[in-house]
């Protein structure tokens, strides 16, 4: 049971990251002034927020102190890797500070949005959940120095609210996806490995002339003849292959249709005939027609994609019909590189995993 819960928690966090990335793309296009209203992740000016309210999704509010918990956590993580001086470095038109700030807002907006589905799906936190949340909140808040608390303007209640939103969003995801079909056959999930030789029939996206294409086909025939005479496939591939890769490991749905159909029809060590694709003429050799371990991992991935698909559809409908407000002016006052970092302060997300996952 703990292993299954762990997998679902990882799935949920991956869904949050992906949906947050979509929100981030919209956020990065925003004008950096005034208050904004979000409708389908589109912002217009509004004055609906007050005090320390940073944004509101439907009736779910995120305060600046809640966001500062993320700011403090991410600042420590990034500065450990890049150093303080990297915040203002330009990465192709956007600074690291702008990127991380956008990512923080999009992740928090996703979490807060997901909690709106709790009532519809009759998801409630138990007494034990609330006890664990209170303990987690104290574990994090209690680890902060007084200077850190004052810089973040955060109270234990703010941390508790944030942990509650995270756990509720997790439970919503579990409830919505609990009945997904988890049956995946070996053949559906089968992972194979092939070696390939490509003779191209295009150059810079343009098709070869008929004469050049015929020459490529004749060369493929010559290579196939050498294989039939006992030449090592890998040796010939190192000489003639015009693809970036010689060895490819993949599952269904990842290759051109005719390429895939041929590859999956081969027995181990069997060589194909000449396969024509948009890129050119391929010759394949199957070196592994059923990778058991990789296939089992792919089954898990396929089930996760099914869960993600079901949840994504429901989430998209929610966002489409939910107006939100965002206070840019308040958020503009937040900057990285000037916080108080105390070695005693714990990581917000690690505390969540310790007290609330499993």
N, C-alpha and C positions, 0 to 999 in steps of 0.2 A: 504493500500500500504506500509506504514512504517513497519507494522508487517511482511509482506511478505519479504521486503528487509532485515529486521533483521534476519529472518530465513535463507535467502540465504547467508547472510554474515557469519552466524554461520556455515552453511554447508561448505562454502569456507574455513573458518579457520580450520575446522576439516579435510578437504581434504588436506590442506597444512601440517597439523601436521602429518597425516598418511604418505603422500609421503615423508615428511622430515624424518620420522622415518626410512623409507627404505634407504634413502640416508645416514643417520647416521650409519646404520649397515655397509655400505661400507666404510664410512669414518673412522670408528673405527679400521678397518683392515689395514689402510694405514701406510707405513713407515713414520716416523716423520722427514724427512729430504728432502731438495731439493725442486724443483718445480715439480708439477705433472700435468698430462693431464688426463682429465676425458672422457672416452668413454664408454657409458652405465654404468656410475658410476664406471668405472675402471680407476685407475690412473697409468701413466707412466711418466718418467722424461721428462721435456721440459723447454725451456727458452723463452717462448712466451709472458711473462708478464713483465711489467716494472713499475718503479715509485711506486705509492701507490695502484696499481691494485692488488687486493687480488685474485680474480678469474674471469674467463670469461666463460660464457655459450653461445655458438654460438657467436653472436655479442653483447650480453648483458654483461656489465661489472659491477662488484661490487668492490668498493674501500675499503681500510682499514678504512677510516673515517666512511663510511656507516656501516661497521661491528661493529665499536666501539660504535655506537648508541645502537646496540643490547647488546654489552658487558656491557656498563654502566647500561642499564635497567635491564638486568638479574643479574648483580652483586648485585645491590641494593635489588632485590627481594629475591635472595638466601641468602644473608647475614642477611636479616631481619628474616629469618626462621632458618638458620643453624649456622650463625656466621662466622666471617672471618676465623677462624682456620679450618673450614671444607673443604676448597678448596683442600688441599693436602691429605685429608683422603682417604684411599684405600677402594673402594667399589667392592671387588672381582676382582681385576686386573685393575681397572680403577679409576682414581681420579675424584672427583666432577668437578674439573677444566677441565679435558679432556672431560668428558661427556658433560658439558655445551658448551664448545668450539665446539665440534662436532655438537651439536644440533643447535647452531647458524649458522654455515656454511651450514648445510643441509637445514635449513629453508630459509635462504637467497638464496641458490641455487635454491630451488623450486620456490620462488617468481620470481627470475630473469628468470628462464626457462619459466614460464607461460607467461611472457610478450612477448616472442618470437612468441606466437600464435596470438597476437593482429592484426598484418597485415593480416594474413591469414583469420581471421574471421571479418575483417573490424571493429575492435573496436578502437575507438578514445575517448580521454577524451575531454569533452566539455569545453567551456570557463569558465563556472561556476565551473566545477571540478577543473580547474587549479587555480582559485581564492581561492577555499576552501583549496587546497593543500598548496598554498602560506601562507594562514592564519594559517593552522595547523603547517607548518614548523616553522613559527615565534613563535607560541604559545609554541612549544617545545624548539626551539633554544633560544628564549628570556628568558626562565625560567632557563637556565643554567648559572652558575657563569662563570666568565672569566677563573678561574682555571680549571673548568670542560671542557670548550671549548678547552683550550690549551692541557690538558691531552688527550682528544679524537682527537685533531687536526681536529676538525670538523667545517664546515661553514654551514650557513643556506642553501646554495645550495645543500650540501650533504644530509641534512635532507629532503629537497624538493624532490630530486631525489628518495629517499627511499620511501617517501609517494606516489609519482607518480607510482612507481613500484607496490606497494601494491594495490593501487586502480585500476590500469590497470589489474593486475592479477585477482582481484575480478570481474571486468567487463567481462573479458574473460571467466571466469567460468560461469557467468550468461548467456552469449551469447551461449555458447556451450550446456548448459543444459536447456535452456528456453523451448524447445519443448518436454521435457520428459513427458511421460504419467503419469498424476497425479491421475488417477482413480484407486482406490483400493477398492474392495468390503469388506463388513463386514466379510464375511467368510474367505477371504484371510488373513485379518489382525486380525482375532479373537484371543483374549487372554483368556485363561482358567486357572483355578486353580484346582489341584487335590491333594488328599492325597494318599500316596502310601505305600505299604508293599512289600519289596523285600526279597526273600529267595534266597541267592546266590548259583550259581553253578560253581563258579570259586574261586581259591585261589592263590593270587600273580600272576595273569595272566594265571594260569594253570587250565584247566578244571577239575572238580570233576570226580572221578571214576563213572562208571555207577550206582554203589550201592549208592554212596553219592548223586548223582543227583536224583535218585528215592526217597531217603529219603527227599530231599528238596521239591520234588513235592508233596509227601504225607503230609508234614507239611503245604504246601500251601493249600491243600485240606482241612485239619483240620481247618485252619484259615478261609477259605471261609465258612465252615460249621458253625463256631462260629458266623460269621457275619450274616448268614441267620437266626440264632437263636436269633438275636437281640443285640449281643454284640456291643458296640461302636467301630466304625472303628478306631478312634484315640487312644483309649485305647489299642487295639490290635496292632496298629502300634508302639506304644511306647514299646511294649513287644517284637515283632517279627521282626520289620523292620531292615534290615541289610544295608540299604543305608544311606548315610550321612544326607539326608534330608527326612522329612516326607511330607511336603507341598511344592509343586512346581507350579510356575506360568510361563507359556510359550506360545509361538505362534508356528505356523507351521514351520517345518524345523529345530527344535531345539532338537528333540528327535529321538530315534530309530524308524524306520518306523512303525513296528507293535504296539509299545507303543503309538506313536502319533495317528495312525488311531483309535485305541481303545479309547484313551482319548477323541478325538474330536467327537466320536460317542455317548458319554454318555450324558444323560440329567442330570440336576442338582440333586445332592444327589443320583444318580444311581451308583451302584457298578459293576465293571467288573467281568468277569471270570478270570481265570489264564492266564497270558500273558507270553510267553517264549521269552526271549531276550538273547543276548550273556552274559549278566551279571547274569541272573538267572530268576526266576519266580516272576512276579509282580502281585499284585492285586491293582486296582485303585478305588478311590471314587472321583467323580467329585463334588467339592464344589461350583464352579462357572463356568458355561459353556459359559458365554458371559460377560466379564468385559468391559462395554461400554467405560469408560474413558481410560483404558489401550489400548483398541482396537483403539481408535482415535489417541492416541499417536503412536501406532505401524504403523498406516497408514502413518503418517508423516515420521517415520523412514524408511519405505519401499520406499517411494518416494525419500527420500534422498539417499538411497542406489542405486536406479536407476540412479540418477544424478551422483553420485560418480562413478558408473560403466562406464557410457558413457564418463565422463571426464578422468577417469584413463586410458582407452584404448588410447585415443588421446594423453594424456601426455606421456604414455609409448612409443608410436611410435615416439614422438618428441625426447625424451631422447635417444632412440636407434639410432637415426640418427643425433645427435648433439654432436660434440666434445667440450670439455671444458678444461680449464686450471686452475690450482690452485697453488698458491704460498705458499708452506708449510713454507719456510724459513721466510717469512714475518709474517705469522700467529704464528710461534713459539715464536716470540718476545712478544706476548700478554699474560699477566698473570693477574689473578684475585687476589683481596685482597690488591691491592696497588693503587686503583683509588681514585679520590677525589669525595666524596659523599656529595653533598650540599642538605640540606633539601628543598631548593627552586626549585630544578630540578624536572620536571614533568615526568610522565611515557609515553614513546613513544607510546605504544599501546593504552593507555587510550585517548591520544590526537587524535589518528586515529579514535577511536570509536566516540568521541565527534564531530569531524569536518567532517568526511568522510563517516560514516555509516548512513543508513536510507534513 
